[in-house]
Amino acid sequence: MSRFSVSILLVVVAGIGAFIYMKGFRNNGPKAPVTPMEIQTERMVRSEALNLSWSKTGFRNKFGQAIESKKFPGPLCDFYFADSFEFQGLVEEFPEYDEILNEGTAGVRHWEVNPEVVRVSKDGVTGTVAYSDLSLYGSLLENVDYFKYAKLKVNLPVPQWQDPELMHQWKVSMKFVAKAQMKNGRLANVKGFNEVVWELDPEDFDERDPDEQTWRVISWKVKSLKITETDGWLFEEVLDELVPDKGSLELARQSIHEGVVRNWLQGIQDGEPFPKPYPSWQVAAGEIHPTVAVVDLDQDGWDDFYLQERQGRNLFFHNNGDGTFNEIAKELGLDFDGFTSSAAFADLDNDGDLDAFLGGSLRRCLFLENVNGKFVDRSNDWITNEDLPFHVSAVNVVDYNGDGLGDIYISTYAARYVQQALGSLRGLYKKKKGLKAQTALKPFLKPEDWAHLDKRLHEAAENSEMHTKRPGPPNVMLTNLGNGKFEVAQDAQNLRIFYNSFQATWSDFDNDGDPDMYVANDFAPNFMFRNEGNGVFTDVTAEMQVADIGFGMGVSFGDYDNDGLQDLYVANMFSKAARRVTSFFTVGRVNYDNELLQGQGIDPVIEMLGRGNSLFHNDGAGNYWEKVSDVGKDLHSVETAGWSWGPQFADFNNDGWLDIYAPAGYYTAPKDKKRDVDL
């Protein structure tokens, strides 16, 4: 990978806004671009600067406000339409439901796009349609009682200069999203897409500063509009009702890490540094995060849940069967203090009750035996303690060898330690700090594992694959020997991958009777292993073409199309900024200028890193698994799930079809706290 490729990745991930709004660029102007790559970079920067300016200044807010007023276009946004513009709208009739969902409690309406393209004029004379007669979403607005919110924002496909040499016309996809109360009493989720061409007003013109430019619509074409109406939301937040004890509720809602961050920042402000709770603590928690496990521990038919904390004691909430929960972790012996990264409940000793295995981050894992409803630590009895790893991200209980005993596969993750070690090996730190960073993982690994990882760290430091093949601690398979004894697996050695794995999941995807595995790795390709039986696994990643894009943050198997075969959904990083930026430098993408660049560009791997989640279809023939979520395909929407973590298939509305829940790791910050960077 070239240095240019790496720099583009850093721009995308760290925030392109800082690059665009450098003081020298805005005030003095950069040196005039000369080389083809400089010219193309100028086009990218100008496009991003415009998008960033619109976000910062609230340029598009007037459109949402006009829709909320139920007049669009209207007085609130008239200024942003040219005196004459091209227009393609919707068929005016309010459509009937064309999909009925959730046994009739919800329905979907799709509008037809009017094939006629007309010319709209504000003077009412020169165009086919007078501006005063135009109502873009008329039949929708007539049936809305009120909007809870309405927004129009730049979305995918990526923006495109219509005149790359001048950069005075900008075509964008504008996504219309809204929540509304309909006049029929139902709640509605609104989604639509519009292709809009903007033109720079020559009378209000500043070539370099988008904040001082005026852009107006010269073409507006509606591409789609649909609403999903429901009698009520499918989910609502009810924790306050479920935990009657106020003290337990406070513990369930608190974030000790957030409190420490607050104290740490206050200490900086006051000039009195706040001590870190542990040496590797950072403001961004990263891989050390809280998790939850759902289990019917006492097998009374009601699900309980166990909350594991990165700081503070773990909490176990017992389901009383009446819509309430009691916190009883201390009574059960499960109130471990911090650094628990995952938990799995299973009958590990085959005595008929559920034991527990806890993954540890900055401490070793724990084996816990269920003894008459109380948990007893058997870590030193059931296994050699040194075989229990640190830096665990996820655990799976699975009978991989078909002997009827639950084995344990442990995924490990230490990307931040590895990043610092690689930085040290590249000479980015002073000698003392650098040596400490290089060997920070050594105390957490067996000598032979550290020797192997150290070798790979030195190899990685000599190339540019830090973001695509970053090494990490090994994953571990523990074989259940029976009678409460475990050992590191002597077979299945190729499952000991030395990358940073966020999650592995198991399923019999080839329907041969044994569990196969897929593991999602961050900063490295993912892996699919087919179980051949007798502890033998074959790496079929390349054969099935499911390595995916290198930011693996979770994975779930599920038969989404009900054909009897397990399909695959993989979580990655979705970044609109990455899509926009790489479109200028990737051969074949919409903004790539082949005549100018003549094949120059970035490594295709970089272009893949911000694509988002992936859905792969299993055809059952043993051939490659088709990625059915690519741009332009019907299922593309499942890719755009933010910076996703740990998605899951489940039939949430009990209609016989699997749905997807995809949590995202980032959120919309309050206006007074957010950064002017759109990732």
Helices and strands as residue ranges (DSSP letters): H 3-14, H 16-20, H 23-23, I 24-28, H 36-57, H 61-68, G 78-80, E 81-88, E 99-101, G 102-104, E 106-110, E 118-121, E 129-130, G 131-133, H 138-143, E 144-161, E 169-182, E 187-200, G 210-212, E 215-230, H 239-242, H 246-253, H 256-270, E 291-295, E 304-308, E 315-319, E 325-327, H 329-332, E 340-346, E 355-360, E 366-371, E 374-377, H 379-382, G 385-387, E 392-398, E 407-412, H 415-425, H 431-438, G 442-444, H 447-461, E 476-482, E 485-488, G 493-495, E 500-507, E 516-522, E 527-533, E 536-539, H 541-544, E 554-558, E 567-571, H 576-582, H 594-597, H 604-608, E 614-617, E 626-627, G 636-639, E 648-650, E 659-661
